Each structure stands twice: as structure tokens, then as C-alpha cells.
Amino acid sequence: MGALKNSLVILTVVALSVTIIPLILYSSLIGAGFTQVNSWLVVIAVSEIALWLGRKLKRGEVFLIQVLLPLTISQALLFYNTLYYSYIVWSPFVKEFGFKETAWWFPSTSLLQVKLRTFFQSDYSPIVTIFVLSSLLNVVSGLALGYMGYELLVVREKLDFPMQVAVAEGLSAVVGEDPAKVKMFSISAILGIVYASLATLIPILAMGQVPALLPIFTYDLTLVLEHFMPGAALGVDFNLLTFSSGLVIPLRRAALLLAGSILVYVIGNHLLVVASYWTQSPIGRWMPGSNLFYCIRWSSFNFWTSFNMGVALSAAILPLLVKRETVKEVFFTITRAAKRETGYASRALLVFLGVSAINILVLTVALPNFPIYILAVFMILWPLVSTLVSASSIGSSVYGFNIPYVKEGLIIASRYKGLDVWIYPLTLDPGGAKYTANFKTAVLCGVKPRDYIKFSLLAVSVGIILSLFFTSLLWYMHPIPSWSYPATAYNWQISTYNFLLNISWMSRGEIIRPHIILLGALAGGAAYIVSYFFNKEPLFFSLVAGLSLAPSAALTTFIGSLVSSLLMARVFKEKWGEYVGSVTSGLTAGWGAVSSFASMIAFLQRGTWVLPY
């Protein structure tokens, strides 16, 4: 990309961020719930404005705007969070829950007693430095892991990444590369707009006086199953985005996605109840009348997190063992990288290891009494495992393999009683799988990986600077917390109590259980070996993705795949393969546009509460 095109992308992202970040910050302070702007709405608007000004954007440019803006905006609440956690550590609830010692990097005075409202003071320098450094290191680590995943899974394994192909085709339609795809994208976007308007916009405009005219909820079937399968969790998502995701997934993979979810949350949960394992748990035990979300959350806490960790270990390690040529190539390029020759994947690995070392060093300084060796192993091993497995799942289906409570499980297993480890911005999974998917889309859109890396680092830096500026400005205008920002006056106290209560409650349980991890590793290893023998590895990773997916989402996704394979493919015949990506992206874009507009309306309605009239 030329310098002029680069400047256009940068200026567009900065201009949009300058507008959106203060809105997100102010919304959080008053409790309006405005947290994001849909990226499809942004790229469509920017593309049309550019066309109106006599310049047609290219697919690579709109891709960069689409992925960089959310990355910049993701830093919006960085300094807000330093204030929030500074408020927590001086809350009277802290002593009530038995936390006595304070970390050296906590502010020495309460937020309510601060007279000089600025981050540029010695009292706030430590916590700000830790939060900012952690945010930067997470992005660098995520990019390094993502590039390794790209080299392994996209370049070498050639996984198809169906959703990323759909996104690239949608962006192609946005810039008008193919008239037929533009037509399908536009029709689908209109359908998405109509559905979202009836489901969300009209109730918001009517301020809740008119109900949703189309369903957008999860229909819970758990209580029905309870009569003959106690513990089983099942439902159906009435959500257009979940349905549209299924359109791009081959039917067999969608079926295995559903099978994985049913094995865990329907059959598995029922067996946990029958065996009296879950009914005797210290916290989150199953009880008659438990709904879908309760069953998913607490069965994961008590069993499936450990089981899925074992599956993840086998699903990450076994492919590298049975494909020795891949491992050999990776370590060979490490040697070349050390000699400053080619070998970008190995350089990414070295960057990740270097960032991990810095993370461990900062963690050691910030938490001197915490048994660091426990986290040190996981901070190196777990991001690699998570990236390989989750990126493989995304490449085979559209869903990653997301395991909850890993961080919480490690903290609880350490028996450490301090509050500082819960405040520290510890991230065990920096999102390498997401970056792998973005690298795939980048290449499809004609953007070189190194350009994507360069722009991503610039975007996160811009986001941090804007977050500092606007948070400082709002804090300077009025104290935080105060009734000038209503959410800080009433929500912060409640959320602080809930935060501490959640820590106290979870600490009574046990999340990580070695014998269950071993069971998961054996089950996952056996399944992978079978899939490798029959050359069906994408089906295995589709099954793995389902193990962490709610059955309601898995069922709706399967219905979408069923409609795509058995209905749309027969109606449009061979053309459907060309159109499905544009249709999926169009539905997502239409839904997202209305959702962003509805969020803005809700923000304006809430914003009038703090006016003096």
C-alpha cells in the first residue's frame, strides 16, 4: 500500500476514534451501555463518503479500517479501569471480605480524597504503568501468536476459515468489485436491517412501551429436559447473527459442532447429575429448576473447564507430534532467525517468548508474594495451546475454543489470599486465534501481514493516547465518582461488592482438577488420532469447538447450515457457493448497523438524565 493510502487509513481511524472513544467513556460513566460501533456500518459509511468525494476505496483499505477501529476503541476504557480498580481497593467492603494487605502499586489514598485529578502524579503512576504496559504487551503477544498460527494453519495446513472468506467477500461487495455480490450483499443487509429494527430498534424508540415484534432471545428447553434428563442444558437462539454464521459452515462440520455441544452440556451434564458429582459440589451445584445459563456456567466451573483444558492440550500437541516435518521446519527457522536470515514464523515465536519474559518479570515485581512459577508456566504454555486449538477451530468452523475460568482456576489453585492478583490485568490468552483469523482476511484482501502488524501497533498506541486524554478531561471536569457521572455514584458501589463477593464465593470451590484434565487429554487424543488416521482433522476441530459452545448457539448454527446446504444450494445451485459469503456478511452488516443506531438512541435517552432540566 502506498504512503497516500496509508495516510488515508490512519486519518480515518484516528478521526473515528476521536469521535467514538469519548462517547464510550461518557456512556460508561453515566451507565448508558454504549460500548462499540459496528465495523460494517463504519466501512459502508466511509466507502460511500469516499465515493461521493470521487475516490473509490480498495478492499485492503476497508479491511484495515474494519479491524483497526475496534482495536483502537478497545483501549477506550483503559484509564477508566485504573480509576475503577483504584476505587475498589479503598472500598470499605475490602476489609469486610477479609482482604487486609494492599499492594505497593495501589494508590495510597482513596479516589474520594484525591484533590489533584490527574494521572500524572506519583500516587497513580504505578497502577497506570502496569495497566498500560500489560495492554501493549498483550497486543504484541497476540500478534506474534497470530502470525505463528497463520504460518502453521493458513499457509501450511491450508484450513479454509469460512467466516474470514465471507468477510473478505463482504468487503469486496462494499467497494463494488463484483456487481452480483453487491446485489446479494445489499439484499441481505436490508433483511438484516428489517429484522433488527423489529427486534431491537422499535422497542428502544418506544422506550419499552412496545415489545419486540420479532424474537431475539434464547428459548430455554432445560426445564423440559429436566423431567427425564436432569442436568441437561438445551435451548434455541433466536438470533440472526448465530443463524447467519451457520450459512458458511459445511453441514457435516456444523453437525459435529452440535454433537460436541450436546455431548458436553446435554449428555455430559446429565451424567454428572446421575453420578451425584455435580449435585455435591461446594458451589454452583445443580438443583431442580436450574436454567440453561446456570447449568452452562456452573458445570463448566466444576468439571468442563478442566476437561476442556485436557482436550486443548492434546489437540495442540498431538498435531505437532504426528506432523514432524512441521515441527522440524519451525525449529529450523528459529536457527535462521537467530542468524538474521529469513524465518518470520520463528521470529514471531522469539517475540512471543520475549514478551512472555517481560510479562513474568512485571508480574514478579507487582505480586512478590504470589507463587509466580504457577503462572509463569501457563503464561508461556497456555497462549500457545489456546492459539493453536482455537485458531484450528475457527479455521474448520467459525467458532473458537473458549475455555472459561482458567485464570480464576490458577489463582484459586495457588491458595493465594491477596486482592492484588485479582486486580492485576493478567491475561493468559491474548487472542492469538483472533489475529490468525485477521491475517487470513488480510491476505484475502491484498494486505501484507507486516502491514497489518504495523498498523495494529499504531492503532493500539493511538487508542491508549486517546483514552488517556479523554479520561483525564472527564475526570478534570468532575470528580469520579460523583453524581455528575451517575453510574459511578450508584453502580460502582454495587459492582465492587459483587466483584468481591464473586472472588470470595469462587475461592471456596476448585476449578482445575488434574485427574479431569488427564481424562480430557485422553479423550481428545483418541479423537484426534482417529481423525488423523481418516484424514478428517477439520471435523475433529469442529467437534472440539462445540465442546465450549452453548447448545442453544450450536443448534441455531446447525439450522443455518442446514438451510444453506439443503435449501439455498438447491435454489441457487452452484452460484450459492459464490454468494454465501456476501449473504452472511450482508446479514451481519444490516443487523450491526441497526444495533449501533439503537445503542446510540439508548445513549441519548440515558444522557438526558444528567441534564439540569
PyMOL commands that set and color helices and strands:
alter all, ss='L'
color gray80, all
select helices_A, chain A and resi 3-30+39-52+59-73+78-89+93-96+111-113+125-156+162-174+179-205+222-225+240-247+251-274+292-322+324-338+344-366+372-396+406-414+420-423+432-444+449-477+486-506+514-533+537-547+551-610
alter helices_A, ss='H'
color red, helices_A
select strands_A, chain A and resi 218-220+235-237
alter strands_A, ss='S'
color yellow, strands_A
deselect
rebuild
show_as cartoon
